[in-house]
Amino acid sequence: MNSRTEYDVLIIGQGLAGTCLAWQLLRRGQRVMVIDREESVTSSKIAAGLMTPVTGKRSVLSWRYSEFFEEAARFYRDIEQQTESSFLNLRNYTRIFRSEHERTDFIEKRADKLDSIRFELRDSDGTDLTAFHAPEGGLQIKEIGQLQVAKFLEVSRDWFRQKESYRAAEIDPVHDVQIEQNRVVLDSLECSAKRIVYCRGAEDRFHPLFSSLPFLPAKGEILTMQISNISAENVISQGIWLAPNEEGHFRVGSTYDWDHLNQEPTAQGRDQILKTLSGILRKSPHEIINHQAAVRPAMNDQKPLACFHPEQPRVGILNGLGSKGSLQAPWLAKQMAEHIATGRELDPEIDGRRKLNSCPS
């Protein structure tokens, strides 16, 4: 007699990718089990949750921003309503111009390319900039999203647990997972499923089936700070960002380190953030409350991916969200969920099969 519990999908990892995928699959009537090893610090848990529409020094519109943001806002609001919680804030976001040339360059060459978002130019004496060195003012974008990521993950985990769709366990892909012809089996948890999807962030670069993917993970360090004389409603950016949290403090970051891929905060990372902060902040008393580090999962082209392995079609991956996880995860998870539930083809731009060495070029 078979005593295993049967599911449609096993999801390994309950970060942003795994959590959003679980919600999207449950919405489509799939039987889901999320399995997570419950690390205290992960890239998702310490993320500031910013969904910013512009990127880079030239303030260009982020890849497919409008599409991602529309899905993300709808998705998070629906989950808030379903769980009777609140974790999505809309804030104004101001990028301080570094020079007169940068301001002029934006007005002459970039402004007309941002017609899909609401923005205005701010002068140096604007109330949101008085605490900063901003002689050339800044670009203010209206109502960007900021997700309270840790709260979203916690609320979701509680919901999944109530629905008997969550287990705390560490899964070794090599020793714990048996791939059979018609199913995937986890004897240690007495369960099986039609498919398994790995959503373990940078850890998935060590998975034997996915190690050929062009991972480019980066360690990031973030400070939580008490800063006086600054509005706790807006996000400010110039080299680093300052994002308010629910406790009235600010998350300040972040660094990028591609060589030391661990979760240990460093004096070098702290000093780098503080040096940049001192360059833009006028005299405002500040204090470090916390210092955290984690490794962001990203690919070399900075685009996320989803797929099932062509040689093991019951084994999938959802990964590469990098620093834009809160923005991109709902849309990416929807793509994967519809692929699983209905057979709909994945969007070619995020179909990870094109990046696997085992696939024809």
C-alpha positions, 0 to 999 in steps of 0.5 A: 500500500502506498502511504505517500501523499501525492501532490502536483508540484513540490516547491523547494525554497520559500523565498520570493520565487517559491512563495509567488509560485506557490500562490500562483499554482494554488490559484489554479487548483494545483496541489502544492507542497512548499519545502523550506529549510528556514534559514534566518537570513536569506536574500529575500528575507533581508530585501528592501522590496523596492520596485523601481522603474528606472535603472543605471546611472542614465535613469533608463526604464527597467526591462518590461517594467510596466508589465511586471509592476501591473502584475505585481501590484494586482498580485500583492493586493489580492494576497493582502485581501485573502490573508487580511494583511498589509505588506505593500506600500506605495512611495515616492522615489527620488533619484538625486542628480549627481551633476548639472550634466546628468540633469541636462542629459536626462531632460534632453535625452531620457525624459521622453522615454519615461512617458509610461510612468509619472515623474517630475523634476525636483529642485534642490530646495524641495522638501524631500531633499532638504536633508541631502546634498542635492544642488542639482535637484533630482528626478522624483517618480510617483508611487513606486512599490515597496514590499515588506518582503519578510512580512509577506513571506511570513504571512504566506508561510502561515497560510500555506501551513494552514492549508497543509502545503508547507513543510520545514526540511532541508532537501538534498537534490542528489540524495533525497530526490528520486526522479521516476518515470511518472513522478518525483519522490521524496521518501524522507517526507513521504510524498511525491509529485508530478513535478518539482521546482527548485527556487533556492536562489543562489544555492541552485547554481550547485544543482547538478542539472542547473549548474551550467546556467550562467549564474552571476550571484552577488553578495549584498550588504544592507544597514538598518539605520535610525536617521533623524530629520528625514521623511519616513515616507519617501525613498531616496537614491544616489549611489545607494538607496534609503528606504523606510521600513515599518519600524520608522527606521531606514534600510540603506544599501546596497553593496555588490561583491561577486568574489565573497559569496557568503552571508557574513557582514563585513566592516568593508561593506559597512564602511562603503555604505556609510561613506556613500551616505555621508556624501549625500546626507547633510548633518542628520544624526544617525545610528546603525541598528542592524547590519546584514548580508546575503547572496542575490541570485542573478544571471549574467544577463540580469534577467530571471528565468524559468524552465523544466530541464529538457532531459529531466522534464519533471525537474524545474527551476525558477531563479535569477531575480537578483535585486528586482525580486519583488517586482518580477517574481509575481509575473515570472511565477505566473508564467511558470504556473500557467506552463505547469497547469495549462501547458502554455509556452513560457515567454521566450525571454525567460525560458531558461532552456535557451541557457542550458548547455544541454540544449541545442543553440 
